[in-house]
Structures are given as structure tokens and as C-alpha cells.
Amino acid sequence: MTWTILVLVLGIALYMFGGMLFKGDSKKPTAGNIYAKKAIKIGAIILVAGSVCRLFVPYYLTSVNPSIVQEMVEGMQAQQNAEKNKAIRKYVRESAFEMTENAPILGNPEAKKTVYVWTAASCGYCRRVHGELDRVLKSRDDVKVVMKNFSIHGVMSDGPARAMIAAKMQGNDKAAKFADLVMTREYRPSNDIKDQDKLAEAIEKNLMKFAEEAGLDTAQLKKDMTSDVVARELLNVSELAQRFEITGTPFLIINEEAFPGAIPAAKIIEALDK
């Protein structure tokens, strides 16, 4: 702003007094002086016009017609989303097997329509969207939900993520039932435990109760939670989050289109039917 004002003042000064820079016979000025004075005036006009525009445009956009800024931002966001969805579409079509291989699947595993959801059991919004996805699955059998369990909240999300992934190694039906229990019930201890190791132990104890209810072999589940399969899936979840620029959960990919945040069942169905 300061530099713009200085340039404006300079432009006005040059326009008014620039001719004084060239001395000579005022009655018979040389051609060179005439052209030089005209060039200075043109330059001064350009400086003044540019400075006025630079000062007026921000005022116009923010005070007189701010909707233009909003339209510009929305247009840029739409363009960025289109490019992002294009990249997602290409990757999902080429790597669907790797994205699904070790991830728990809700609904009909053979369904043609797929929803990928980056989720964390410790995230309240993820639990909410889990309920919305459940409503969708109960209303139609042509959809499957691939859970990409994201370990992003320390022990609060790491244990559940590992357990849900490991559960699939004992069968997807049991894994789906177990995942539903984890996402709909309280697995966190009621008392405030500061020690992270003890907190992890308390969480695992509660998770094993859900696992037993889901018909899982809890001893095998504990062993599988530290397996290479689980580590590979957690790495896949993390790498894809970076690739797709996922900064938070929940994050859904529906029909190869990105939907960040908790969205209602109606919007999920709308995206599925596009």
C-alpha cells in the first residue's frame, strides 16, 4: 500500500513537472525535447492509472462488491476439486485391489458401487458418518463400504484401527460386525488414565470384549494386531491420505469423487446414483 501511494505521487509529479527536466529554448524546442516530454507524460499517466487501479480494486472487491471474491474463490476451489477428483479416479481404477485387500468391508463385498471412508474410531464425526453409511447399507445391497482405518490420534485410535484390520484376517463378516461394535459403542475407559501404556491396555481390554461378541478368536486377534498385514494396511492408509491430500477424518470417496467431512445418508445416496 505504501509503495503504491509513493508511485502515485511520483506519477502525478512527473505529469505536472516532468517537462522541467529538459532545458532549452521554449520558443523553439528541439524534436528530442518534445518526444521526451511526451514520453514522460505517457509514463506518468501509466503510473497514475496503475496506482489508482491497485488502490481501488481491493476496495471494490472487499467493500463494494465482495461477492466477486467469493465467486473467484469458489471457482478456484471447484477447479482444484475437479483436478483432485481426476487424480483420485485414475488411482482408484488402477489400484482398487490394493485399497481393498486388507481393509474391512461393510455391506456386500461383491457390490459394484464402492464407498471408501478414511475413519478413526476416536473421531466423533467419523462415528456419525458411520451411522449414515449404515443407513445406506440397510437400504440397498449394491453398495460396499471399504474402511480405511486411520491411526491419527495416538493410542485412542491406534488400537481400534489395528484391531479392525486384524479382524478381517478371521473373515470379513466377523470383521464387519466387530467394526460396527467399535464404531457404535464406547471402547474408551471411563476413568482418566494419564499413562499411555496403561491407557492402551485398558482400550485393548474393551476391544477384546467386542471381539468376543463378534465371534473372533481374541488370542489370534491380539497376535495379528502386530502382524505385517496390519502394518501394510496402516501404511497404505497413510500413503493414500498423503496422495489424496486428506488432512482430517472422515473423508469419503464415492464413485471416485472426494467428499471431506461428515455427510448425511441422502448426500451419499445422491453421489452413488450419479
C-alpha positions as CSV (number, residue, x, y, z in Angstrom):
1,M,0.0,0.0,0.0
2,T,2.8,2.5,0.9
3,W,4.7,1.8,-2.3
4,T,1.5,2.2,-4.3
5,I,0.9,5.6,-2.8
6,L,4.5,6.7,-3.4
7,V,4.3,5.6,-7.1
8,L,1.0,7.5,-7.4
9,V,2.6,10.7,-6.0
10,L,5.6,10.2,-8.3
11,G,3.3,9.8,-11.3
12,I,1.5,13.0,-10.5
13,A,4.7,14.9,-10.0
14,L,6.1,13.7,-13.3
15,Y,3.0,14.6,-15.2
16,M,3.0,18.1,-13.7
17,F,6.7,18.9,-13.6
18,G,8.4,16.4,-15.7
19,G,8.9,18.8,-18.6
20,M,11.1,21.0,-16.4
21,L,13.8,18.3,-16.5
22,F,14.6,19.4,-20.1
23,K,16.0,22.8,-20.5
24,G,16.2,24.6,-23.9
25,D,14.6,27.3,-26.0
26,S,10.9,27.3,-25.0
27,K,10.0,29.1,-28.2
28,K,11.8,26.6,-30.5
29,P,12.1,23.3,-28.6
30,T,14.0,20.5,-30.3
31,A,12.3,17.4,-31.6
32,G,14.1,15.3,-29.0
33,N,12.8,17.5,-26.1
34,I,9.2,17.3,-27.5
35,Y,9.4,13.5,-27.7
36,A,11.0,13.2,-24.3
37,K,8.3,15.3,-22.6
38,K,5.6,13.3,-24.3
39,A,7.2,10.1,-23.1
40,I,7.4,11.4,-19.6
41,K,3.7,12.3,-19.6
42,I,2.7,8.9,-21.0
43,G,4.8,7.2,-18.4
44,A,3.3,9.4,-15.7
45,I,-0.2,8.5,-16.9
46,I,0.6,4.8,-16.8
47,L,2.0,5.2,-13.2
48,V,-1.1,7.1,-12.0
49,A,-3.6,4.8,-13.7
50,G,-1.8,1.7,-12.4
51,S,-1.7,3.0,-8.8
52,V,-5.3,4.1,-8.9
53,C,-6.3,0.7,-10.1
54,R,-4.2,-1.0,-7.5
55,L,-5.7,1.1,-4.7
56,F,-9.3,0.9,-6.0
57,V,-9.6,-2.8,-7.0
58,P,-9.1,-4.2,-3.4
59,Y,-11.6,-1.6,-2.1
60,Y,-14.1,-2.5,-4.7
61,L,-13.7,-6.3,-4.2
62,T,-13.9,-6.1,-0.4
63,S,-16.3,-3.3,0.2
64,V,-18.4,-2.5,-2.9
65,N,-18.9,-6.0,-4.4
66,P,-17.4,-8.7,-2.2
67,S,-19.4,-11.4,-4.0
68,I,-16.9,-11.3,-6.8
69,V,-14.2,-12.5,-4.4
70,Q,-16.4,-15.3,-3.2
71,E,-17.2,-16.3,-6.8
72,M,-13.5,-16.3,-7.6
73,V,-12.6,-18.5,-4.6
74,E,-15.5,-20.9,-5.3
75,G,-14.3,-21.1,-8.9
76,M,-10.8,-21.9,-7.9
77,Q,-12.0,-24.5,-5.4
78,A,-14.2,-26.1,-8.0
79,Q,-11.2,-26.3,-10.4
80,Q,-8.9,-27.7,-7.7
81,N,-11.6,-30.3,-6.7
82,A,-12.0,-31.3,-10.3
83,E,-8.3,-31.9,-10.7
84,K,-8.2,-33.8,-7.4
85,N,-11.1,-36.0,-8.4
86,K,-9.5,-36.7,-11.7
87,A,-6.3,-37.9,-9.9
88,I,-8.4,-39.9,-7.4
89,R,-10.5,-41.5,-10.2
90,K,-7.3,-42.6,-12.1
91,Y,-5.7,-44.1,-9.0
92,V,-8.8,-45.9,-7.7
93,R,-9.4,-47.5,-11.1
94,E,-5.8,-48.8,-11.2
95,S,-5.4,-49.8,-7.6
96,A,-8.8,-50.8,-6.3
97,F,-7.5,-54.3,-5.2
98,E,-4.6,-52.9,-3.1
99,M,-7.0,-50.4,-1.5
100,T,-9.4,-53.2,-0.6
101,E,-7.3,-56.2,0.0
102,N,-6.6,-55.8,3.8
103,A,-9.4,-53.4,4.7
104,P,-12.6,-54.3,6.5
105,I,-15.6,-54.2,4.2
106,L,-19.1,-53.3,5.3
107,G,-22.2,-54.3,3.3
108,N,-22.0,-56.6,0.2
109,P,-18.3,-57.3,-0.6
110,E,-19.3,-58.2,-4.2
111,A,-21.2,-54.9,-4.7
112,K,-20.3,-52.9,-7.7
113,K,-20.7,-49.5,-6.1
114,T,-17.9,-48.7,-3.6
115,V,-17.5,-46.1,-0.8
116,Y,-14.0,-45.7,0.7
117,V,-14.0,-44.0,4.0
118,W,-11.0,-42.8,5.9
119,T,-12.1,-43.0,9.5
120,A,-10.9,-43.2,13.1
121,A,-12.9,-44.7,16.0
122,S,-11.8,-41.9,18.2
123,C,-13.4,-39.3,15.9
124,G,-16.9,-38.2,16.8
125,Y,-17.7,-37.1,13.2
126,C,-16.4,-40.5,12.0
127,R,-18.9,-42.2,14.3
128,R,-21.6,-40.0,13.0
129,V,-20.8,-40.8,9.3
130,H,-20.6,-44.5,10.2
131,G,-24.2,-44.3,11.2
132,E,-25.1,-42.6,7.9
133,L,-23.3,-45.2,6.0
134,D,-25.1,-47.9,7.9
135,R,-28.4,-46.3,6.9
136,V,-27.3,-46.5,3.3
137,L,-26.2,-50.1,3.5
138,K,-29.5,-51.2,5.1
139,S,-31.5,-49.6,2.3
140,R,-29.6,-51.2,-0.6
141,D,-27.4,-54.2,-1.4
142,D,-25.5,-52.8,-4.3
143,V,-23.0,-50.9,-2.1
144,K,-20.0,-51.8,-0.1
145,V,-18.0,-49.6,2.3
146,V,-14.3,-50.1,2.5
147,M,-13.0,-48.9,5.8
148,K,-9.5,-47.2,5.7
149,N,-8.8,-47.1,9.4
150,F,-6.6,-44.1,10.1
151,S,-4.4,-44.2,13.2
152,I,-4.1,-40.4,13.8
153,H,-5.0,-39.9,17.5
154,G,-2.3,-41.9,19.2
155,V,-3.4,-44.8,21.4
156,M,-7.0,-43.6,21.2
157,S,-7.2,-44.6,17.5
158,D,-4.2,-46.9,17.0
159,G,-5.6,-49.9,19.0
160,P,-9.0,-49.8,17.3
161,A,-7.5,-49.3,13.9
162,R,-5.2,-52.3,14.3
163,A,-7.9,-54.5,15.8
164,M,-10.4,-53.8,13.0
165,I,-7.8,-54.5,10.3
166,A,-6.6,-57.7,12.1
167,A,-10.2,-58.9,12.4
168,K,-10.5,-59.2,8.7
169,M,-7.9,-61.9,8.8
170,Q,-10.5,-64.1,10.5
171,G,-13.2,-63.3,7.9
172,N,-14.9,-60.2,6.6
173,D,-18.3,-61.0,8.2
174,K,-16.8,-61.1,11.7
175,A,-14.7,-58.0,10.9
176,A,-17.7,-56.1,9.8
177,K,-19.6,-56.9,12.9
178,F,-16.6,-56.1,15.1
179,A,-16.1,-52.8,13.3
180,D,-19.7,-51.8,13.9
181,L,-19.4,-52.5,17.6
182,V,-16.2,-50.4,17.8
183,M,-17.8,-47.5,15.9
184,T,-21.1,-47.5,17.9
185,R,-20.1,-48.4,21.4
186,E,-17.7,-46.8,23.9
187,Y,-14.4,-48.6,23.9
188,R,-12.6,-45.8,25.9
189,P,-12.1,-46.4,29.6
190,S,-14.4,-44.3,31.8
191,N,-11.6,-43.2,34.2
192,D,-9.0,-40.7,33.2
193,I,-5.7,-42.6,32.6
194,K,-2.7,-40.4,32.0
195,D,-0.2,-43.2,31.4
196,Q,-0.3,-44.0,27.7
197,D,0.7,-47.6,28.1
198,K,-1.9,-48.3,30.7
199,L,-4.5,-46.4,28.6
200,A,-3.6,-48.7,25.6
201,E,-4.1,-51.8,27.8
202,A,-7.5,-50.6,29.0
203,I,-8.6,-49.8,25.5
204,E,-7.4,-53.2,24.2
205,K,-9.3,-55.0,27.1
206,N,-12.5,-53.3,26.0
207,L,-11.9,-54.1,22.3
208,M,-11.4,-57.7,23.1
209,K,-14.9,-57.8,24.7
210,F,-16.3,-56.5,21.5
211,A,-14.2,-59.1,19.5
212,E,-15.5,-61.9,21.6
213,E,-19.1,-60.7,21.0
214,A,-18.4,-60.6,17.3
215,G,-17.2,-64.3,17.3
216,L,-13.5,-63.5,16.9
217,D,-10.6,-65.5,18.4
218,T,-9.3,-62.9,20.7
219,A,-5.9,-64.6,21.2
220,Q,-5.3,-64.7,17.5
221,L,-6.6,-61.1,17.1
222,K,-4.1,-59.8,19.6
223,K,-1.3,-61.6,17.7
224,D,-2.5,-60.4,14.3
225,M,-2.7,-56.7,15.5
226,T,1.1,-56.6,15.3
227,S,1.4,-58.5,12.0
228,D,2.9,-57.4,8.7
229,V,-0.6,-57.4,7.2
230,V,-1.8,-54.8,9.6
231,A,1.3,-52.8,9.3
232,R,1.0,-52.9,5.5
233,E,-2.6,-51.7,5.6
234,L,-1.9,-48.9,8.0
235,L,0.9,-47.7,5.7
236,N,-1.4,-47.9,2.7
237,V,-4.0,-45.8,4.6
238,S,-1.4,-43.2,5.5
239,E,0.2,-43.1,2.0
240,L,-3.1,-42.7,0.3
241,A,-4.1,-39.9,2.7
242,Q,-1.0,-38.0,1.5
243,R,-1.7,-38.8,-2.1
244,F,-5.3,-37.6,-1.9
245,E,-4.4,-34.7,0.4
246,I,-6.6,-35.9,3.3
247,T,-6.0,-33.7,6.3
248,G,-8.7,-35.0,8.6
249,T,-11.4,-37.6,9.1
250,P,-13.9,-38.6,8.0
251,F,-13.1,-38.5,4.3
252,L,-15.1,-40.4,1.7
253,I,-14.6,-41.4,-1.9
254,I,-17.9,-42.2,-3.5
255,N,-18.0,-43.2,-7.1
256,E,-14.4,-42.0,-7.4
257,E,-15.3,-38.5,-6.1
258,A,-14.0,-37.0,-2.9
259,F,-16.2,-35.9,-0.1
260,P,-14.4,-34.5,3.0
261,G,-16.3,-34.3,6.3
262,A,-19.4,-36.0,7.8
263,I,-22.1,-36.0,5.1
264,P,-25.7,-37.3,5.5
265,A,-27.0,-40.5,4.0
266,A,-29.1,-38.6,1.4
267,K,-25.9,-37.0,0.0
268,I,-24.1,-40.4,0.0
269,I,-27.0,-41.9,-2.0
270,E,-27.1,-38.9,-4.4
271,A,-23.4,-39.4,-5.1
272,L,-23.8,-43.2,-5.5
273,D,-26.5,-42.7,-8.1
274,K,-24.7,-40.1,-10.3
